[in-house]
Structure formats: structure tokens, C-alpha cells
């Protein structure tokens, strides 16, 4: 997600704040200071309403972070990589480059967030009900936090994909049908229907005079519909890429470089003149490593002439692909290791080179061809086979 400010790491997971979070923070604070606390605690001074409102808004997003951490920690325990967590205008999102491998993993990952929110709600309710004197600022703070976390858990459990409840629904449909694609299409269909209901309710609230509440509900509906539609598109791409093999789109014109090539020569010959972001380093006919522009960035420009690529290249074991692997698996691997290209190996030989750009060109070609049969864009030898 672009526009994210990095805050640090928790349990090794990078935490970020998207600039749109400021909008949510302002709206929550205004609502609490002008409506929630004055209504429940009319004896408070206005300055106290604002002070507790600011603290409550900050702690709300702290509990949202706990909700997302629950998702992320369960994902990591199931072998899924987590790139980080970002808090934004609609709450929070765990950034995961891969989907769960099984319906069980999907279910466990989905319920972790609402379960954490329910636990937080129970904790704050207990403190508010039994330990804190009624009417105090701390009581008001705890009152809001247990209530909002209960609502957060219940809202997320609604069966509207990509809400957690929608993911639970997909997990159940996946387990029943055995088809990830069919389960996703059904769950996202329910999610889009739920999103339209929210949008319509928001518009109705606007006409009834609740401008801020109505617009907020309509925006959430729009966001959920957009996310569900994106998931439908992704499942289509997944099915398409699972049918294609690496050998279908890899190039056999390999960007080979000698290990003693200078960094400057790599930049000039490979990056500038040929447009390659990386090159395969071979020694005695064998794969010795890969050098990329990212690796070059670690060398001061004044040292480019004297530093060979062998000094900065990435050495085996390297991330590679096999010619008969499907493109979806390789694309997931690129996302997992945050790289843009892989050598394609067969035995101990490098037989091809696959880049993200090549996958995108393939997808663009399929999109341009519209309803053309998949085999229409595959190499001749695949069509004969």
C-alpha cells in the first residue's frame, strides 16, 4: 500500500500508518467529543470530552492493530508470509502476498481477528463494570472501548467478503465444494450484495438527515464492493495462471554476465542498453548467482569500475523456477521473496528467465484477446501436445 508511514515492528511484523488514517482519527474524535461522551456524561466539561475523545480514538486504533496482529500471527503460524500491517481510513489490513493453502488455514486466519476483538471487549467490559468508579473519565473511556470492540467483532463476522465473516463463509464453502475458485466467487457475490445494502442504507441515512453517518456507511459499502470485485478478478487470474506453464512465457535469451564484469559495465550494458534489471552470473557454465540493480545500489558510484559483480551478486541457494511449474506458483514465490525475476532451471542448467513484466505482458495479451481460448496464445509445441 502506497503512502504508508512506517512506525516500527511488533513481533517482527512491520507496522505502518496510511495517511488516510488521519481522516478516520478526526471523524472518530469529532463524533466522540460532540456526541457520544456529552450524551452519556453530560456533567463533564467540554475540554474533558475532547481529551477523552482523543485518547479513545488512539486506543481504538490500538485495538484494531491487535485485531490485525491476531490475523498476521496466525498466518505466520500456518506458513504464510506477512509483509506488514497498515492502519488506514477503514481500519486496518494485514498485507499478505499469498492466500491460505487450505480451507482450514483460511478459517483459522479469518476467525482470529474477531476472536481477539471479542476478548478485548470482554476485558474492557470487566474493568468498566467491576473495577472503575462510574462517571469517571476512565469509566467513559473503558465504556467506549468495550462497546466499539464488540461492534467491531460483530461487524467483521457479517458474511460480506472481504470481511472476516465473508472469509469464514469462503472457508466453509471451500471445504464443502473442494474448489477455492467456486468458493471465492460465491463468497464475493454475497459480499457485493452486502456492500450494496450498506451503500443503499448510507444513502437513505443521508436523505433522512444523518449526513456524516450516511456518507460513512456508503463509503464502507463502496470499499467492500471494490474489494470483493478485486477478489473476483484475482481468482480469475489465478485460474488463468494455473493453466499456463513457465515454459510458455519464459525467454530463452538469457542475460548472462561473467562474475568479473565490473558493476559499471553491468549498469551500462545490461540496464541502460538492454533494459534488464538483473543478470544471471555464470561461471564455468554453471549458475553462480544473480546481480540486480538493487544490489548495485549498495555500491558507491565512484567504486563501480573496480568492484566486480561477484562481490555483490546473490549466491545460491537462489529462488528459481522449473519450466513445468504453473505461473501462479512462481508469481506467489516472487511475492514471498519480493523479487522481480527468477532463473528457470532444469537439472543443473539455466534454460530460461522469467520476470514479472513477462507475466503482466501475458495477462495483457489475454485481456486484449478477450474470449480467445487459452491455447490460442500458447507456443506451438504446447498446442500440438
C-alpha positions in Angstrom: 0.0 0.0 0.0 1.5 3.4 -1.0 1.5 6.4 1.2 2.3 4.4 4.4 4.4 5.8 7.2 6.5 3.2 9.0 6.0 3.1 12.7 8.2 0.2 13.7 7.9 -3.6 14.3 5.9 -5.8 16.6 6.9 -9.5 16.8 8.9 -8.9 13.7 5.9 -7.6 11.7 6.3 -4.1 10.3 3.6 -1.6 11.3 2.6 1.3 9.1 0.1 4.2 9.1 -1.6 5.2 5.9 -2.2 8.9 5.5 -6.0 8.2 5.2 -5.9 7.1 8.9 -5.9 10.8 9.8 -9.3 11.2 8.3 -10.7 8.3 10.4 -9.0 9.6 13.5 -10.5 13.1 13.0 -14.0 11.7 12.4 -13.9 9.3 15.4 -12.6 12.1 17.7 -15.3 14.6 16.5 -18.1 12.0 16.9 -17.0 11.1 20.4 -16.3 14.7 21.6 -19.5 16.2 20.2 -22.0 13.4 20.6 -21.0 10.2 22.4 -19.4 11.5 25.6 -21.7 14.6 26.0 -24.8 12.4 25.7 -23.6 9.7 28.3 -21.7 12.1 30.6 -23.4 15.5 30.5 -21.7 16.5 33.7 -18.2 16.5 32.0 -16.7 19.8 30.9 -16.2 20.2 27.1 -12.4 20.1 27.4 -12.7 16.7 29.2 -15.0 15.4 26.4 -12.2 16.3 23.9 -9.4 14.9 26.0 -11.1 11.5 26.5 -12.2 11.5 22.8 -8.6 11.8 21.6 -7.4 9.1 23.9 -10.4 6.8 22.9 -9.7 7.3 19.2 -6.0 6.5 19.7 -6.8 3.4 21.8 -9.5 2.3 19.3 -6.8 2.0 16.6 -4.6 0.3 19.0 -7.2 -2.4 19.4 -7.6 -2.5 15.6 -3.9 -3.2 15.5 -4.3 -6.1 17.9 -7.1 -7.4 15.7 -4.7 -7.3 12.7 -1.8 -8.8 14.6 -4.0 -11.8 15.5 -4.6 -12.4 11.8 -0.9 -11.9 11.0 0.4 -14.2 13.8 -2.0 -17.0 12.8 -1.0 -16.6 9.2 2.7 -16.9 10.1 2.0 -20.0 12.2 0.4 -21.5 9.1 3.4 -20.8 7.0 2.1 -17.7 5.2 4.4 -14.7 4.8 3.2 -11.4 6.2 4.7 -8.2 4.7 3.2 -5.9 7.4 0.2 -4.3 8.8 -1.2 -0.9 7.7 -3.8 1.2 9.6 -5.9 3.3 7.2 -9.3 5.0 6.9 -11.4 1.9 7.2 -9.5 0.3 10.0 -6.5 -2.0 9.3 -5.2 -4.6 6.8 -2.7 -7.3 7.1 -0.5 -7.4 3.9 -0.1 -11.0 2.8 1.2 -11.8 -0.7 -0.2 -15.3 -0.6 -3.7 -16.8 0.0 -4.1 -19.7 2.5 -3.4 -23.1 1.1 -6.4 -24.9 2.7 -9.9 -24.2 3.9 -8.7 -24.9 7.4 -6.0 -22.3 7.2 -8.5 -19.7 5.8 -10.9 -20.4 8.6 -8.3 -20.1 11.4 -6.9 -16.9 9.9 -10.3 -15.3 9.5 -11.7 -16.0 13.0 -8.5 -14.9 14.7 -9.3 -11.2 14.3 -12.9 -11.2 15.6 -11.9 -13.5 18.5 -9.2 -11.0 19.6 -11.8 -8.1 19.4 -14.2 -10.1 21.5 -11.5 -10.8 24.0 -10.6 -7.1 24.2 -14.3 -6.2 24.6 -14.7 -8.7 27.5 -11.6 -7.3 29.2 -12.7 -3.7 28.9 -16.2 -4.6 30.0 -15.0 -6.3 33.1 -12.8 -3.3 34.0 -15.6 -0.9 33.3 -18.3 -2.9 35.2 -16.4 -4.0 38.3 -13.2 -2.1 38.9 -13.6 1.6 37.8 -15.9 4.1 39.5 -18.9 5.1 37.4 -18.9 8.5 35.8 -15.2 9.0 35.8 -13.2 9.7 32.6 -11.6 6.3 32.8 -15.0 4.7 33.1 -16.1 6.6 30.0 -13.0 5.5 28.1 -13.5 1.9 29.0 -17.2 2.1 28.2 -16.5 3.2 24.7 -13.7 0.7 24.1 -15.6 -2.4 25.2 -18.6 -1.3 23.2 -16.7 -0.4 20.0 -14.7 -3.7 20.1 -17.9 -5.7 20.5 -19.4 -3.9 17.5 -16.1 -4.3 15.6 -16.2 -8.1 16.2 -19.8 -8.4 15.2 -19.5 -6.3 12.1 -16.5 -8.3 10.9 -18.4 -11.5 11.4 -21.0 -10.5 8.9 -20.8 -12.7 5.8 -19.7 -9.9 3.5 -16.4 -10.7 1.8 -13.7 -9.5 2.4 -14.8 -9.0 6.0 -13.7 -11.8 8.3 -17.2 -13.3 8.2 -17.0 -13.4 4.4 -13.7 -15.3 4.7 -15.2 -17.7 7.1 -18.0 -18.2 4.6 -15.4 -18.9 1.9 -13.6 -21.3 4.1 -16.8 -23.3 4.7 -17.8 -23.2 1.0 -14.3 -24.3 0.1 -14.4 -27.2 2.5 -17.8 -28.3 1.1 -17.1 -27.9 -2.6 -13.4 -28.6 -2.6 -13.0 -25.7 -5.0 -11.2 -22.5 -3.9 -12.3 -20.7 -7.1 -16.0 -21.6 -6.7 -16.0 -20.7 -3.0 -14.4 -17.3 -3.8 -17.0 -16.5 -6.5 -19.9 -17.4 -4.2 -18.5 -15.6 -1.1 -17.6 -12.4 -3.1 -21.1 -12.5 -4.6 -22.6 -12.4 -1.1 -20.1 -9.7 -0.2 -21.1 -7.5 -3.1 -24.7 -7.9 -2.2 -23.9 -6.9 1.4 -21.9 -3.9 0.2 -24.8 -2.7 -2.0 -27.1 -3.0 1.0 -24.7 -0.8 3.1 -24.3 1.7 0.3 -28.1 2.0 -0.1 -28.6 2.3 3.7 -26.0 5.0 3.8 -27.7 7.0 1.0 -31.0 6.6 2.8 -29.5 8.0 6.0 -28.2 11.0 4.1 -31.7 11.8 2.9 -33.0 11.3 6.5 -30.6 14.0 7.7 -27.7 11.9 9.0 -25.1 13.3 6.6 -21.9 12.1 8.3 -23.2 8.6 9.3 -24.8 8.1 5.9 -21.7 9.1 4.0 -19.5 6.9 6.2 -21.8 3.9 5.7 -21.9 4.4 1.9 -18.1 4.7 1.8 -17.7 1.4 3.7 -20.1 -0.2 1.3 -18.2 1.2 -1.7 -14.9 -0.1 -0.3 -16.3 -3.6 0.4 -17.8 -3.8 -3.1 -14.5 -2.8 -4.6 -12.5 -5.3 -2.5 -14.9 -8.1 -3.4 -14.7 -7.3 -7.1 -10.9 -7.3 -6.9 -11.0 -10.7 -5.3 -13.3 -12.0 -8.1 -10.8 -10.7 -10.7 -7.9 -12.2 -8.7 -9.5 -15.7 -8.7 -9.9 -15.4 -12.4 -6.2 -14.5 -12.9 -5.3 -17.4 -10.6 -7.2 -19.9 -12.6 -5.7 -18.5 -15.8 -2.1 -18.6 -14.5 -2.5 -22.0 -13.1 -3.3 -23.3 -16.6 -0.1 -21.7 -18.1 3.4 -23.1 -17.5 6.6 -21.2 -17.0 8.0 -22.5 -20.3 5.0 -20.8 -22.1 6.3 -17.3 -21.5 9.9 -17.5 -20.2 12.6 -16.1 -22.5 15.5 -18.3 -23.6 17.5 -15.2 -24.5 19.4 -15.2 -21.2 21.0 -12.0 -19.7 24.3 -13.8 -18.9 27.1 -12.0 -17.2 30.6 -13.1 -16.1 31.5 -12.8 -12.4 34.5 -10.5 -13.2 32.3 -8.0 -15.0 32.5 -4.6 -13.4 29.5 -3.0 -11.8 29.7 -0.1 -14.2 29.7 -2.5 -17.2 26.7 -4.3 -15.8 24.8 -1.0 -15.4 25.7 0.3 -18.9 25.5 -2.9 -20.9 22.6 -4.7 -19.2 20.5 -2.0 -17.5 20.9 1.0 -19.8 21.4 -0.6 -23.3 19.3 -3.8 -22.9 16.7 -2.7 -20.3 17.4 -5.6 -17.9 17.0 -5.0 -14.1 19.1 -8.1 -13.4 21.5 -10.6 -15.0 22.4 -14.2 -14.4 26.0 -14.7 -13.4 27.6 -17.9 -14.7 31.0 -19.4 -14.0 32.3 -22.5 -15.8 28.9 -22.9 -17.4 27.0 -23.1 -14.0 24.7 -20.7 -12.2 26.9 -18.8 -9.8 24.5 -16.1 -8.8 22.2 -13.2 -9.8 23.0 -9.5 -9.8 20.3 -6.8 -9.7 20.0 -3.1 -9.7 19.1 -3.3 -6.0 22.5 -4.9 -5.4 24.2 -2.1 -7.4 22.6 0.4 -5.1 24.8 -0.8 -2.3 28.0 0.3 -4.1 29.0 4.0 -4.3 29.1 5.1 -7.9 32.8 6.1 -7.6 33.6 2.4 -7.0 31.7 0.9 -9.9 34.7 0.5 -12.1 36.8 -1.5 -9.6 34.0 -3.6 -8.0 33.1 -6.9 -9.9 29.6 -8.2 -9.8 30.8 -11.3 -8.0 31.3 -9.1 -4.9 27.7 -8.0 -4.8 25.8 -10.8 -6.5 23.3 -13.0 -4.7 24.7 -16.5 -4.4 23.0 -20.0 -4.2 20.7 -21.1 -2.9 18.7 -18.9 -5.1 15.0 -18.6 -5.8 14.4 -20.4 -9.1 11.6 -21.8 -11.2 11.1 -25.0 -13.2 9.8 -25.0 -16.8 6.8 -27.1 -16.0 5.6 -25.2 -12.9 2.5 -23.2 -13.3 2.8 -19.4 -13.4 0.6 -18.8 -10.3 3.0 -20.7 -8.0 6.0 -18.8 -9.4 4.2 -15.5 -9.1 3.5 -16.3 -5.4 7.2 -17.1 -4.9 8.1 -13.7 -6.4 5.8 -12.1 -3.9 7.0 -14.1 -1.0 10.6 -13.1 -1.6 9.8 -9.6 -3.0 11.8 -10.2 -6.2 11.0 -9.3 -9.8 12.7 -12.2 -11.7 13.9 -15.8 -11.4 16.1 -18.0 -13.5 14.4 -21.1 -14.9 16.5 -24.2 -14.3 16.2 -27.8 -15.4 18.7 -30.1 -13.7 21.8 -28.0 -13.3 21.2 -25.9 -16.4 19.7 -22.5 -16.7 17.2 -22.8 -19.6 15.2 -19.6 -19.2 14.5 -16.3 -17.5 11.1 -15.3 -16.1 10.1 -11.8 -15.0 7.0 -10.1 -13.5 6.9 -8.0 -16.6 6.6 -11.1 -18.8 3.7 -12.3 -16.7 2.0 -8.9 -17.0 2.5 -8.9 -20.8 0.9 -12.4 -21.0 -2.1 -11.2 -18.9 -2.4 -8.1 -21.0 -2.4 -10.2 -24.2 -5.1 -12.5 -22.9 -7.1 -9.4 -21.9 -6.7 -7.9 -25.4 -7.7 -11.2 -27.0 -10.9 -11.3 -24.8 -12.7 -14.6 -25.1 -9.9 -16.3 -27.1 -9.3 -19.9 -26.0 -6.3 -20.2 -23.6 -4.4 -22.4 -26.0 -4.6 -19.6 -28.7 -1.8 -17.7 -27.0 0.5 -20.6 -26.1 3.5 -21.7 -28.0 3.0 -24.0 -31.0 4.6 -27.0 -29.2 2.1 -26.7 -26.3 -0.9 -26.6 -28.7 0.2 -29.7 -30.5 0.8 -31.5 -27.2 
